[in-house]
Amino acid sequence: MKKIIVIIALALFCNLGGTFVYAQTSTQATLGKLEDSLFGFQYDDESDLARLDRIETSVYGAPSKASQSQRLAKLRKDLSADLIGQEIEPVEDTFADASDSWVDEPPKAASNVSYPAVDELEKVVFNKTFPKEDISVRLSNLEKKAFNKTFADDLNTRTERLKAELKPQSFMDNQIAQSSNAFYDQDDVVPLGGDFHMNKYMQHDPYDYSEFNARQNAMFNDDYGNSSSLFDREPKKASLSTVEKKLMKQNFNNDSMENRLARVEQYMFGTVFDGDDQQTRLNRISSAYNAQKSSGKYDSNGFARNMTTGVQIGMLILMVLACIL
């Protein structure tokens, strides 16, 4: 009977001792995690109570008067101690869902989508089209022929670059497309055709500098008065990108056409002609720009004008002397 009592007592003692050791080990492990998170260091050589006081002072500003188990439970809850040390899958934005992350990729070409601009470019280069091929492959083939290399830009940028280089008919017939194309930047743009005349596209207004400019320049040509003089020839058109570079030392190809026209009109005329269509406004800007370019040439002929005035005065003096004598 005594042996049985001793065995039971030993079993209870071992069970309680193991529980005490486990509880002590669990408490110290939790304190160690919290200290690593807050201080980057564990105070293993101090008592659990001193370590608790330090942690609570750092977190709450003062140590608690509750029991040690209650204090530790509150810290574990408030600081999520059980999650400390666990790996968290990184995302691009901590405050965004993984579904919010996206990569900008060029759109895939669909078999039922037509690309008339690319068709026209292929006709210029290959005299035929390749509608069944991927659009990226078609552009790469055109770029190899035109530039001996390919580009990694978006589809629209690559198409605009090819238009400026290959100059298909639809592009050359559209002045607005030429002006908005960042790659097509020439000082002078050839008019639409032999029968092109500004009066077909714009009404007469006070800013019709082209007629005045042509008349003044023609006065100092040897063939003045002939049908082939500058007075009878229409001046070439200047592109909007060229005007922007000359006036404002930069162009605004990424801006809308409406904003670009308004900016240049305000710079040149002090007002905005937003009531007119874009073609009329482009023609007006081109006329004024060409007039400004030719004004220097006209001023350089001041000596000739002074000589003409001197000859006229001399003739008047001779006529007066002839009458007197």
URZI-V760059 format. One record per residue. N is the residue number from 1. RES is the residue in one small letter. SS is DSSP state (a for helix, b for strand, c for the rest). PSI is psi in whole degrees, -180 to 180 (none if undefined). OMEGA is omega in radians with two decimals (* if undefined). Layout:
{{N/RES/SS/PSI/OMEGA} {N/RES/SS/PSI/OMEGA}}
This chain:
{{1/m/c/-43/3.12} {2/k/a/-38/-3.13} {3/k/a/-39/-3.13} {4/i/a/-43/3.14} {5/i/a/-42/3.14} {6/v/a/-42/-3.14} {7/i/a/-43/3.14} {8/i/a/-41/-3.13} {9/a/a/-42/3.12} {10/l/a/-39/3.13} {11/a/a/-45/3.12} {12/l/a/-40/-3.13} {13/f/a/-44/3.14} {14/c/a/-39/-3.14} {15/n/a/-46/3.13} {16/l/a/-39/3.12} {17/g/a/-42/3.12} {18/g/a/-40/3.12} {19/t/a/-41/3.14} {20/f/a/-43/3.14} {21/v/a/-41/-3.14} {22/y/a/-43/3.14} {23/a/a/-42/3.13} {24/q/a/-42/3.14} {25/t/a/-41/3.13} {26/s/a/-41/3.12} {27/t/a/-46/-3.13} {28/q/a/-36/3.11} {29/a/a/-42/3.12} {30/t/a/-43/3.10} {31/l/a/-39/3.13} {32/g/a/-42/3.10} {33/k/a/-45/-3.12} {34/l/a/-40/3.12} {35/e/a/-40/3.09} {36/d/a/-40/-3.11} {37/s/a/-38/-3.06} {38/l/a/-41/-3.00} {39/f/c/-15/-3.07} {40/g/c/18/-3.07} {41/f/c/146/3.12} {42/q/c/136/3.14} {43/y/c/71/-3.06} {44/d/c/-25/-3.07} {45/d/c/1/3.13} {46/e/c/165/3.14} {47/s/c/160/3.14} {48/d/a/-36/-3.12} {49/l/a/-43/3.12} {50/a/a/-38/3.13} {51/r/a/-40/3.09} {52/l/a/-44/3.13} {53/d/a/-44/-3.12} {54/r/a/-45/-3.11} {55/i/a/-46/-3.13} {56/e/a/-37/3.09} {57/t/a/-39/3.14} {58/s/a/-36/-3.06} {59/v/a/-49/-3.02} {60/y/a/-12/-3.13} {61/g/c/-16/3.13} {62/a/c/151/3.11} {63/p/c/151/-3.14} {64/s/c/159/3.12} {65/k/c/6/3.12} {66/a/c/177/3.13} {67/s/c/161/-3.09} {68/q/a/-40/-3.13} {69/s/a/-40/3.12} {70/q/a/-42/3.13} {71/r/a/-43/-3.12} {72/l/a/-39/3.13} {73/a/a/-40/3.13} {74/k/a/-42/3.11} {75/l/a/-41/3.13} {76/r/a/-37/-3.14} {77/k/a/-47/-3.06} {78/d/a/-36/-3.08} {79/l/c/6/-3.13} {80/s/c/54/-3.05} {81/a/a/-30/-3.11} {82/d/a/-19/-3.13} {83/l/a/-9/-3.12} {84/i/c/129/3.14} {85/g/c/-14/3.11} {86/q/c/141/-3.12} {87/e/c/139/3.09} {88/i/c/129/-3.12} {89/e/c/122/-3.09} {90/p/c/147/3.04} {91/v/c/166/-3.10} {92/e/c/-41/-3.10} {93/d/c/123/-3.11} {94/t/c/-31/-3.07} {95/f/c/11/-3.12} {96/a/c/151/3.07} {97/d/c/158/3.12} {98/a/a/-28/-3.14} {99/s/a/-17/3.14} {100/d/a/-15/-3.13} {101/s/c/131/-3.14} {102/w/c/156/-3.14} {103/v/c/130/-3.13} {104/d/c/110/3.13} {105/e/c/146/3.10} {106/p/c/143/-3.13} {107/p/c/146/3.10} {108/k/c/140/-3.14} {109/a/c/133/3.11} {110/a/c/148/-3.08} {111/s/c/-24/-3.10} {112/n/c/10/3.14} {113/v/c/132/3.12} {114/s/c/150/-3.14} {115/y/c/83/-3.07} {116/p/a/-34/3.13} {117/a/a/-42/3.12} {118/v/a/-36/3.08} {119/d/a/-44/-3.12} {120/e/a/-39/3.11} {121/l/a/-40/3.12} {122/e/a/-35/3.09} {123/k/a/-35/3.11} {124/v/a/-41/-3.04} {125/v/a/-47/-3.00} {126/f/a/-7/-3.08} {127/n/c/19/3.04} {128/k/c/168/-3.11} {129/t/c/162/-3.14} {130/f/c/67/-3.02} {131/p/c/-21/-3.09} {132/k/c/-12/-3.14} {133/e/c/159/3.09} {134/d/c/142/-3.06} {135/i/a/-35/3.12} {136/s/a/-39/3.11} {137/v/a/-41/3.14} {138/r/a/-44/3.13} {139/l/a/-38/3.12} {140/s/a/-41/3.12} {141/n/a/-40/3.11} {142/l/a/-41/-3.14} {143/e/a/-38/3.11} {144/k/a/-39/3.12} {145/k/a/-39/-3.04} {146/a/a/-38/-3.02} {147/f/a/-5/-3.06} {148/n/c/24/3.06} {149/k/c/169/3.12} {150/t/c/163/-3.12} {151/f/c/155/-3.10} {152/a/c/18/-3.14} {153/d/c/178/3.08} {154/d/c/166/-3.03} {155/l/a/-40/-3.11} {156/n/a/-43/3.14} {157/t/a/-42/3.14} {158/r/a/-38/3.12} {159/t/a/-42/3.13} {160/e/a/-39/3.12} {161/r/a/-41/3.13} {162/l/a/-37/3.09} {163/k/a/-45/-3.13} {164/a/a/-31/-3.11} {165/e/a/-44/-3.04} {166/l/a/-22/3.06} {167/k/c/64/3.07} {168/p/c/163/-3.01} {169/q/a/-42/-3.13} {170/s/a/-33/3.11} {171/f/a/-41/-3.13} {172/m/a/-20/3.11} {173/d/c/0/-3.07} {174/n/c/100/-3.10} {175/q/a/-33/3.12} {176/i/a/-41/3.09} {177/a/a/-38/3.11} {178/q/a/-43/-3.09} {179/s/a/-32/-3.11} {180/s/a/-3/3.14} {181/n/c/117/-3.08} {182/a/c/-21/-3.10} {183/f/c/-14/-3.14} {184/y/c/95/-3.05} {185/d/c/90/3.10} {186/q/c/150/-3.11} {187/d/c/-37/3.12} {188/d/c/137/3.11} {189/v/b/130/-3.12} {190/v/c/138/3.12} {191/p/c/171/-3.04} {192/l/c/-34/-3.10} {193/g/c/-180/-3.09} {194/g/c/-28/-3.12} {195/d/c/12/-3.14} {196/f/c/134/3.06} {197/h/c/139/-3.03} {198/m/a/-31/-3.10} {199/n/a/-18/3.11} {200/k/a/-20/-3.01} {201/y/c/-13/-3.08} {202/m/c/151/3.08} {203/q/c/160/-3.13} {204/h/c/134/3.12} {205/d/c/171/-3.07} {206/p/c/-11/-3.07} {207/y/c/25/3.10} {208/d/c/79/-3.10} {209/y/a/-20/-3.03} {210/s/a/-45/-3.12} {211/e/a/-45/3.12} {212/f/a/-43/-3.12} {213/n/a/-45/-3.14} {214/a/a/-39/-3.12} {215/r/a/-44/-3.10} {216/q/a/-39/3.11} {217/n/a/-36/-3.11} {218/a/a/-26/-3.11} {219/m/c/-22/-3.08} {220/f/c/17/3.04} {221/n/c/152/-3.12} {222/d/c/-29/-3.08} {223/d/c/29/-3.14} {224/y/c/133/-3.12} {225/g/c/-17/3.10} {226/n/c/162/-3.10} {227/s/c/-19/-3.12} {228/s/c/12/-3.10} {229/s/c/170/-3.14} {230/l/a/-23/3.13} {231/f/a/-29/-3.10} {232/d/a/-4/-3.09} {233/r/c/141/-3.14} {234/e/c/130/3.13} {235/p/c/154/3.13} {236/k/c/157/-3.10} {237/k/b/139/3.09} {238/a/c/138/-3.13} {239/s/c/155/-3.12} {240/l/a/-36/3.11} {241/s/a/-39/3.12} {242/t/a/-43/3.14} {243/v/a/-42/3.13} {244/e/a/-43/-3.13} {245/k/a/-40/-3.11} {246/k/a/-40/-3.04} {247/l/a/-43/-3.01} {248/m/a/9/3.05} {249/k/c/17/3.06} {250/q/c/163/3.04} {251/n/c/164/-3.05} {252/f/c/58/-3.05} {253/n/c/-25/-3.12} {254/n/c/-9/3.14} {255/d/c/166/3.12} {256/s/c/155/-3.14} {257/m/a/-37/-3.13} {258/e/a/-45/3.13} {259/n/a/-39/-3.14} {260/r/a/-43/3.12} {261/l/a/-44/-3.14} {262/a/a/-40/-3.13} {263/r/a/-45/-3.13} {264/v/a/-41/3.13} {265/e/a/-42/3.12} {266/q/a/-37/-3.14} {267/y/a/-41/-3.03} {268/m/a/-41/-2.99} {269/f/a/-13/-3.10} {270/g/c/11/3.12} {271/t/c/170/-3.11} {272/v/c/128/-3.13} {273/f/c/61/-3.07} {274/d/c/-6/3.09} {275/g/c/-13/-3.14} {276/d/c/160/3.07} {277/d/c/165/-3.04} {278/q/a/-37/-3.12} {279/q/a/-41/3.11} {280/t/a/-41/-3.13} {281/r/a/-38/3.09} {282/l/a/-42/3.13} {283/n/a/-40/3.13} {284/r/a/-44/3.13} {285/i/a/-43/-3.14} {286/s/a/-41/3.14} {287/s/a/-45/3.14} {288/a/a/-38/-3.14} {289/y/a/-44/3.11} {290/n/a/-35/3.11} {291/a/a/-39/3.11} {292/q/a/-38/3.14} {293/k/a/-36/-3.06} {294/s/a/-10/-3.11} {295/s/a/-33/3.11} {296/g/a/-39/3.11} {297/k/a/-41/-3.13} {298/y/a/-41/3.14} {299/d/a/-28/-3.12} {300/s/c/-13/3.12} {301/n/c/21/3.13} {302/g/a/-36/3.13} {303/f/a/-42/-3.14} {304/a/a/-40/3.13} {305/r/a/-39/3.11} {306/n/a/-38/3.10} {307/m/a/-41/3.13} {308/t/a/-44/3.12} {309/t/a/-40/3.12} {310/g/a/-41/3.12} {311/v/a/-41/3.13} {312/q/a/-42/3.11} {313/i/a/-41/3.11} {314/g/a/-40/3.11} {315/m/a/-41/3.11} {316/l/a/-41/3.13} {317/i/a/-42/3.12} {318/l/a/-38/3.12} {319/m/a/-41/3.11} {320/v/a/-43/3.13} {321/l/a/-38/3.13} {322/a/a/-39/3.13} {323/c/a/-39/-3.11} {324/i/a/-43/-3.11} {325/l/c/none/*}}
